[in-house]
Amino acid sequence: MSLETIRLSQPARDQLVWLKRTTGIKNWNALCRWALAMSLREPSAPLVKEIVTDSNVEMSWKTFAGTYGDIYLALLRQRCAVDGEPLTEESLSRTLTIHLHRGIGYLAGNQEIRTIRELVGSACE
């Protein structure tokens, strides 16, 4: 596991395809950034600890994080510290994967998010 390449499960890929079609957001990385933020704002740790990343969707850390890589890395480090995880590359990568998948599930499961406006509104709750 590495932060250099981010891979998704087939169910997460299917949910992202649906979200792209529904919201009109064209890029995986934009939706994934929203998903990560949605999950990280939850105080509880995700129940699922291991994700099978079996889809054909993958992106580099640079594509995912863009110019905000340092900020996303700091958020992941903070979350690892809060959850009592060691600050190793493996735990950072696992934390990213489980939070990314939980966040994608949150976005896809929220019946009130069908447009970009509703997505932004959900962040302000």
Sequence and secondary structure as in RCSB ss.txt:
>XXXX:A:sequence
MSLETIRLSQPARDQLVWLKRTTGIKNWNALCRWALAMSLREPSAPLVKEIVTDSNVEMSWKTFAGTYGDIYLAL
LRQRCAVDGEPLTEESLSRTLTIHLHRGIGYLAGNQEIRTIRELVGSACE
>XXXX:A:secstr
  SSEEE  HHHHHHHHHHHHHH    HHHHHHHHHHHHHTSSS  S       SS EEEHHHHHGGGHHHHHHH
HHHHHHHTT   SHHHHHHHHHHHHHHHHHHHHH TT  SHHHHHHHHT 
